[in-house]
Amino acid sequence: QVQLVESGGGLVQAGGSLRLSCAASGRAFGAYVTGWFRQAPGKEREFVTAIRWSTGGTYAADSVKGRFTISTDNAKNTVYLQMNSLKPEDTAVYYCAARSRAFSNYPRGVSEYDYWGQGTQVTVSS
């Protein structure tokens, strides 16, 4: 059983930064990949970025490349999302997700992940 808990959301001015955390409980190696998604009101949940636990390799949506960075602290079973140069369009509920199954292509779809956190609100003002 894997539990994911996000924290670190809040209100920030455009151009500012936030650091989100995703704390995982359960088996330390219970996932192949952990990622971040976001969902704005009236919109579908969309992929943001993810990291492969075995290699540390990362991949991200074009909309956040150069601004958002995903990283891990294995000792704490925690995944971070450092968000810089925030824009109002980044406003959304951010979710941590994990996939426990092997994959051929890096998973980017909601249905490709097995575990989800409760979400944390990020609001960026202009």
C-alpha positions in Angstrom: 0.0 0.0 0.0 1.3 3.4 -1.0 0.2 6.7 0.4 1.1 10.1 -1.1 0.7 13.5 0.7 1.4 16.8 -1.0 2.3 20.0 0.8 3.8 23.5 0.0 1.1 25.1 -2.0 0.0 28.7 -1.5 -0.4 32.1 -3.0 2.5 33.7 -4.9 3.0 36.7 -7.2 3.8 36.2 -10.8 7.5 35.6 -11.2 7.8 34.1 -7.8 8.7 30.6 -6.7 7.2 27.7 -4.7 8.5 24.3 -3.6 6.0 21.5 -3.4 6.7 18.3 -1.5 5.2 14.8 -1.9 5.9 12.5 1.0 5.4 8.8 0.3 4.7 6.1 2.8 4.8 2.3 2.3 7.6 0.4 0.6 10.5 2.6 -0.4 10.7 1.1 -3.9 7.0 0.6 -4.5 7.0 2.8 -7.6 8.9 2.9 -10.9 8.1 6.6 -11.5 6.6 9.5 -9.6 5.2 12.5 -11.2 3.3 15.7 -10.8 0.0 16.6 -12.5 -2.2 19.8 -12.2 -5.8 20.6 -12.7 -7.3 24.0 -13.1 -11.1 24.6 -12.6 -13.1 23.4 -15.6 -10.0 21.7 -17.1 -8.8 18.2 -17.3 -5.9 17.0 -15.2 -2.7 17.5 -17.1 0.8 16.1 -16.8 3.5 18.4 -15.5 6.7 16.4 -14.9 8.0 13.1 -13.6 11.1 11.3 -12.4 12.3 7.7 -12.8 13.4 6.3 -9.4 16.0 3.8 -10.8 18.0 6.3 -12.8 16.9 9.7 -11.7 15.9 10.5 -15.2 13.3 13.2 -15.7 10.8 14.4 -18.3 8.5 17.3 -18.4 5.7 19.0 -20.3 6.9 21.8 -22.7 4.9 24.3 -20.7 7.1 24.0 -17.7 10.5 23.2 -19.1 13.2 25.6 -17.9 10.9 26.7 -15.0 10.0 23.6 -13.0 12.4 21.0 -11.6 11.5 17.7 -10.1 13.9 16.0 -7.6 13.9 13.3 -4.9 15.3 12.7 -1.4 15.5 8.9 -1.2 16.2 8.9 2.6 13.0 10.8 3.2 10.9 9.0 0.5 10.0 12.5 -0.7 9.6 14.0 -4.2 9.9 17.8 -4.7 8.7 20.2 -7.4 10.6 23.4 -7.5 8.6 26.0 -9.4 10.3 29.2 -10.6 9.1 32.1 -12.8 5.5 31.2 -11.9 2.8 32.5 -14.2 -1.0 33.0 -13.6 -1.6 30.1 -16.0 0.2 27.8 -13.5 -2.7 28.3 -11.1 -4.2 24.9 -10.3 -4.4 22.1 -7.8 -1.2 20.1 -8.0 -1.2 16.3 -7.5 1.5 13.9 -6.8 1.2 10.5 -8.5 3.1 7.2 -8.7 3.2 4.3 -11.1 4.0 0.8 -9.7 4.1 -1.0 -13.0 6.9 -1.3 -15.5 6.6 0.8 -18.7 7.9 1.0 -22.2 7.3 4.7 -22.8 7.4 7.4 -20.0 3.9 7.7 -18.6 2.2 11.0 -19.2 -1.5 10.1 -18.9 -3.7 10.2 -15.8 -4.8 6.6 -16.4 -1.1 5.4 -16.4 -0.6 6.2 -12.7 -1.7 4.0 -9.9 -1.5 6.1 -6.7 -2.6 9.7 -6.1 -2.2 12.3 -3.4 -5.0 14.7 -2.2 -3.6 17.7 -4.0 -2.3 21.1 -3.0 -3.6 24.5 -4.3 -1.2 26.8 -6.1 -2.4 30.3 -6.9 -0.4 32.8 -8.9 -1.5 36.4 -9.0 -0.6 38.9 -11.7 
